[in-house]
């Protein structure tokens, strides 16, 4: 099963031109586009980041805030509204005026995992929000404690099949994207691995380094220093391409394990009712912003790579990934803690 569509990373100025040209066409006549820009320049922006300062959501929200402020000569304030697994910030955006001045920067899990994982999830993503654009992604990697006698994913599969139910993998919590990456790996390889959930990444990583658990799917930037020091072994990247920051680590697909494509990605939504022309203009603004070398370098220092999809394609990606995760969650009987 392929959980994600083919990843469309825009890596050259030529590709950025193709995207922005397509968005310009979607906006309609030049006069209409000018009207949209004038309306956007008429009021301040509010960028909602439903998680605390310091993480990738906050970083991307502030990049977007700076770009919109420069573009439209208006203030663009970032509001960090953590709580209820991101639902507090999402609720504020859901109830905001649909004029393009209140935007939500959000990670994948809130859009594609939580609707199935949480029995009382309070939103219908397709009906309550309008997709504007994806922004960035970070690769994930399957890692093993240095003592585990495997050096690649194929050797891990062989060991797991020889000792079913004895190898464990850690995760930052039940239903997290990294937990589901492990469940997807099990489904695609026919292996029986034990899931050991923790309350966050730090304690899970500590036990992995200490040898209490032998395996973990992790965000690459988090574990890369330990891979470089030899404390952990990198067994495979869970993306369709190798990670720019670690080009020597092969993907799982390169090792014959298909369908395990799980990246940590982030995007922008607007309230329902936001006109398509407004979403298209904002997507064009985001594409231009993320095409700047200084911004791309800023993302690189956060181990994030630019990943852009315009509104319609971003919406389709969300729907497809949600359906894929729903199959895994229901088949494995996973529920929120």
C-alpha positions as CSV (number, residue, x, y, z in Angstrom):
1,X,0.0,0.0,0.0
2,X,1.4,3.4,-0.9
3,X,0.5,5.8,1.9
4,X,1.7,8.9,0.2
5,X,1.5,10.1,-3.4
6,X,4.7,10.6,-5.3
7,X,6.5,13.4,-3.4
8,X,6.7,16.6,-5.5
9,X,9.7,18.5,-4.3
10,X,10.5,21.7,-6.2
11,X,14.2,21.8,-6.4
12,X,15.0,24.3,-9.2
13,X,13.9,27.7,-10.3
14,X,12.4,26.2,-13.4
15,X,10.1,24.0,-11.4
16,X,9.1,27.0,-9.2
17,X,8.2,28.9,-12.4
18,X,6.0,26.0,-13.5
19,X,4.1,26.0,-10.2
20,X,3.7,29.8,-10.0
21,X,2.6,30.0,-13.6
22,X,-0.1,27.4,-13.0
23,X,-1.3,29.2,-9.9
24,X,-1.4,32.5,-11.9
25,X,-3.6,30.8,-14.5
26,X,-5.9,29.4,-11.8
27,X,-6.5,32.9,-10.5
28,X,-8.1,34.0,-13.8
29,X,-7.7,37.3,-15.5
30,X,-4.9,39.8,-14.5
31,X,-7.6,42.3,-13.3
32,X,-9.1,39.7,-11.0
33,X,-5.7,38.7,-9.7
34,X,-5.0,42.4,-8.9
35,X,-8.2,42.6,-7.0
36,X,-7.3,39.6,-4.9
37,X,-3.9,41.1,-4.1
38,X,-5.5,44.4,-3.2
39,X,-7.9,42.7,-0.8
40,X,-5.1,40.8,0.8
41,X,-3.2,44.0,1.3
42,X,-6.1,45.6,3.1
43,X,-5.8,43.9,6.5
44,X,-3.3,42.4,8.9
45,X,-2.6,38.6,8.8
46,X,-2.9,36.1,11.7
47,X,-0.8,33.0,11.4
48,X,-2.0,30.3,13.8
49,X,0.6,27.8,15.0
50,X,-1.2,25.3,17.2
51,X,2.0,24.1,19.0
52,X,4.5,25.8,21.3
53,X,7.3,28.0,20.0
54,X,10.5,26.5,18.8
55,X,9.4,23.5,16.7
56,X,9.0,23.1,13.0
57,X,5.4,24.5,12.9
58,X,6.6,27.6,14.7
59,X,9.6,28.0,12.4
60,X,7.4,27.7,9.3
61,X,4.7,30.0,10.7
62,X,7.3,32.8,11.3
63,X,8.8,32.3,7.8
64,X,5.3,32.7,6.4
65,X,4.5,35.7,8.6
66,X,7.7,37.5,7.5
67,X,7.0,36.8,3.8
68,X,3.4,37.9,3.9
69,X,4.3,41.1,5.8
70,X,6.9,42.0,3.2
71,X,4.7,41.1,0.3
72,X,1.5,43.0,1.4
73,X,3.0,45.7,3.7
74,X,0.8,44.6,6.5
75,X,1.5,43.2,10.0
76,X,1.4,39.4,10.1
77,X,1.3,38.1,13.7
78,X,2.1,34.5,14.7
79,X,-0.1,33.2,17.4
80,X,1.1,30.0,19.2
81,X,-2.1,28.3,20.5
82,X,-1.0,24.9,21.9
83,X,-3.4,22.5,23.5
84,X,-5.7,19.6,22.8
85,X,-3.2,18.0,20.4
86,X,-3.5,21.1,18.1
87,X,-7.3,21.3,18.2
88,X,-7.4,24.7,19.9
89,X,-5.6,26.5,17.1
90,X,-7.5,24.6,14.5
91,X,-10.8,25.6,16.0
92,X,-9.8,29.3,15.9
93,X,-9.0,29.1,12.2
94,X,-12.2,27.1,11.5
95,X,-14.2,30.0,12.9
96,X,-12.2,32.8,11.3
97,X,-13.4,35.0,8.4
98,X,-12.7,33.2,5.1
99,X,-10.8,36.1,3.6
100,X,-7.2,34.8,3.5
101,X,-6.1,36.8,6.5
102,X,-6.2,33.9,9.1
103,X,-4.0,30.9,8.2
104,X,-3.1,27.7,9.9
105,X,0.3,26.1,9.7
106,X,-0.2,22.5,10.6
107,X,1.7,19.1,10.6
108,X,0.6,16.0,8.7
109,X,-0.7,14.1,11.7
110,X,-3.4,16.6,12.6
111,X,-4.8,16.3,9.1
112,X,-4.3,12.7,8.1
113,X,-4.0,10.6,11.3
114,X,-6.1,12.3,14.0
115,X,-9.4,12.1,12.1
116,X,-9.3,8.3,12.3
117,X,-7.3,7.9,15.5
118,X,-9.4,10.1,17.7
119,X,-13.0,8.9,18.1
120,X,-14.3,12.4,18.9
121,X,-12.1,14.4,16.5
122,X,-14.0,17.7,16.2
123,X,-13.3,18.6,12.6
124,X,-14.1,17.4,9.1
125,X,-10.9,18.5,7.4
126,X,-12.4,18.6,3.9
127,X,-15.5,20.6,5.0
128,X,-14.0,22.9,7.7
129,X,-10.8,24.0,5.9
130,X,-9.5,25.0,2.5
131,X,-6.1,23.7,1.5
132,X,-3.7,26.4,0.5
133,X,-0.2,24.9,0.0
134,X,2.2,22.4,1.5
135,X,5.4,24.0,2.7
136,X,8.1,21.6,3.8
137,X,8.9,18.1,4.9
138,X,11.5,16.2,6.9
139,X,12.7,12.7,6.2
140,X,12.2,9.8,8.7
141,X,14.6,6.9,9.2
142,X,14.5,3.4,10.7
143,X,17.4,3.2,13.2
144,X,18.7,0.4,15.3
145,X,20.8,0.2,18.5
146,X,24.5,-0.4,17.5
147,X,24.4,-3.8,19.3
148,X,21.6,-5.2,17.1
149,X,23.3,-7.7,14.7
150,X,21.8,-6.2,11.5
151,X,23.3,-3.6,9.1
152,X,20.4,-2.9,6.8
153,X,16.6,-3.3,6.5
154,X,16.8,-6.7,4.6
155,X,18.8,-8.2,7.4
156,X,16.4,-6.8,10.0
157,X,13.4,-8.4,8.2
158,X,15.3,-11.8,8.1
159,X,16.1,-11.5,11.9
160,X,12.5,-10.5,12.7
161,X,11.1,-13.4,10.8
162,X,13.5,-15.8,12.5
163,X,12.5,-14.5,15.9
164,X,8.9,-13.3,15.6
165,X,7.5,-11.2,18.4
166,X,10.8,-10.7,20.1
167,X,12.1,-7.5,18.5
168,X,10.6,-4.2,19.7
169,X,10.4,-0.7,18.3
170,X,10.0,2.5,20.3
171,X,7.8,5.4,19.4
172,X,6.9,8.8,20.9
173,X,3.3,7.6,21.5
174,X,0.4,5.5,20.3
175,X,-0.9,6.8,17.0
176,X,2.0,9.0,16.3
177,X,3.2,9.1,12.7
178,X,6.4,7.2,13.8
179,X,4.3,4.5,15.5
180,X,2.2,4.1,12.3
181,X,5.5,4.0,10.3
182,X,6.3,0.9,12.3
183,X,2.9,-0.6,11.8
184,X,3.2,0.0,8.0
185,X,6.6,-1.6,8.0
186,X,5.2,-4.7,9.7
187,X,2.3,-4.9,7.2
188,X,4.6,-4.5,4.2
189,X,7.2,-6.9,5.4
190,X,5.1,-9.5,7.1
191,X,7.1,-9.2,10.3
192,X,5.9,-9.3,14.0
193,X,7.5,-6.4,15.9
194,X,6.5,-5.3,19.3
195,X,5.5,-1.7,19.8
196,X,6.7,0.1,22.9
197,X,5.1,3.6,23.2
198,X,6.7,6.4,25.2
199,X,5.5,9.9,26.2
200,X,7.5,11.8,23.6
201,X,10.7,11.3,21.6
202,X,13.4,12.0,24.3
203,X,12.5,9.1,26.6
204,X,12.1,6.8,23.6
205,X,15.5,7.8,22.2
206,X,17.2,7.4,25.6
207,X,16.0,3.8,25.8
208,X,17.0,3.1,22.2
209,X,20.5,4.5,22.9
210,X,20.7,2.5,26.1
211,X,19.6,-0.7,24.5
212,X,16.3,-1.2,26.3
213,X,14.6,-1.3,22.9
214,X,16.5,-2.1,19.7
215,X,14.6,-0.2,17.0
216,X,12.9,3.1,16.3
217,X,11.4,5.1,13.4
218,X,12.5,8.7,14.0
219,X,12.8,12.0,12.4
220,X,16.2,12.0,10.7
221,X,17.5,15.3,12.2
222,X,16.8,13.9,15.7
223,X,19.0,10.8,15.4
224,X,21.6,11.9,12.8
225,X,24.2,12.9,15.3
226,X,23.9,9.4,16.9
227,X,24.2,7.8,13.5
228,X,27.3,9.8,12.8
229,X,28.8,8.9,16.1
230,X,28.2,5.1,15.6
231,X,25.8,4.8,18.5
232,X,22.9,4.0,16.1
233,X,22.7,2.2,12.8
234,X,20.6,3.7,10.0
235,X,18.7,0.9,8.3
236,X,16.6,2.9,5.7
237,X,15.0,6.2,4.8
238,X,11.2,6.2,4.7
239,X,10.9,8.4,1.6
240,X,10.9,7.9,-2.1
241,X,14.3,9.5,-2.4
242,X,17.4,9.6,-0.2
243,X,17.7,12.5,2.3
244,X,19.9,15.4,1.1
245,X,21.4,15.6,4.6
246,X,22.3,11.9,4.7
247,X,22.8,10.8,1.1
248,X,24.7,7.6,2.1
249,X,21.6,6.1,3.8
250,X,19.5,4.1,1.3
251,X,15.8,4.2,1.2
252,X,13.7,1.2,2.2
253,X,12.5,1.0,-1.3
254,X,16.0,0.6,-2.6
255,X,16.3,-2.4,-0.3
256,X,13.2,-4.1,-1.8
257,X,10.7,-2.9,0.9
258,X,8.0,-0.9,-1.0
259,X,5.1,1.1,0.2
260,X,6.7,2.4,3.4
261,X,6.7,6.1,2.6
262,X,6.3,8.2,5.7
263,X,7.6,11.7,6.0
264,X,6.9,14.5,8.5
265,X,5.4,17.3,6.4
266,X,3.8,20.6,7.1
267,X,1.2,22.8,5.2
268,X,-1.1,25.8,5.3
269,X,-4.9,25.8,5.5
270,X,-7.5,28.5,5.5
271,X,-11.0,28.6,6.9
272,X,-13.8,27.0,4.8
273,X,-15.4,29.4,2.4
274,X,-12.1,31.0,1.4
275,X,-12.4,31.8,-2.3
276,X,-10.3,29.7,-4.7
277,X,-8.6,32.8,-6.1
278,X,-7.5,33.8,-2.7
279,X,-6.1,30.3,-1.9
280,X,-4.3,30.3,-5.3
281,X,-2.8,33.7,-4.7
282,X,-1.5,32.7,-1.2
283,X,-0.1,29.5,-2.7
284,X,1.7,31.5,-5.3
285,X,3.1,33.8,-2.5
286,X,4.3,30.8,-0.6
287,X,6.0,29.3,-3.6
288,X,7.8,32.5,-4.3
289,X,8.8,32.8,-0.6
290,X,10.1,29.3,-0.4
291,X,12.0,29.7,-3.6
292,X,14.3,32.3,-2.0
293,X,17.8,30.9,-1.4
294,X,18.0,32.5,2.1
295,X,14.7,30.8,3.1
296,X,15.7,27.5,1.7
297,X,19.0,27.8,3.7
298,X,17.0,28.6,6.8
299,X,14.9,25.5,6.3
300,X,18.0,23.4,5.7
301,X,19.4,24.4,9.1
302,X,16.2,23.0,10.6
303,X,16.7,19.8,8.5
304,X,13.6,20.7,6.5
305,X,13.3,20.6,2.7
306,X,10.9,22.7,0.6
307,X,7.9,20.6,-0.5
308,X,5.2,22.4,-2.5
309,X,1.8,21.4,-3.8
310,X,-0.8,24.0,-4.9
311,X,-4.3,23.9,-3.4
312,X,-6.1,21.2,-5.4
313,X,-3.1,18.8,-5.4
314,X,-2.5,19.5,-1.7
315,X,-6.1,18.7,-0.9
316,X,-5.9,15.5,-2.9
317,X,-2.7,14.5,-1.1
318,X,-4.4,15.0,2.3
319,X,-7.4,12.9,1.2
320,X,-5.2,10.0,-0.1
321,X,-2.9,10.0,2.9
322,X,-5.9,10.1,5.3
323,X,-7.4,7.1,3.6
324,X,-4.2,5.2,3.7
325,X,-3.6,5.8,7.4
326,X,-7.3,4.9,8.1
327,X,-6.7,1.5,6.6
328,X,-3.6,0.9,8.8
329,X,-5.3,2.3,12.0
330,X,-8.4,0.2,11.6
331,X,-6.6,-3.0,10.5
332,X,-4.3,-2.8,13.6
333,X,-7.1,-1.7,16.0
334,X,-5.1,1.4,17.1
335,X,-6.9,4.0,19.3
336,X,-5.7,7.2,20.9
337,X,-4.4,6.9,24.5
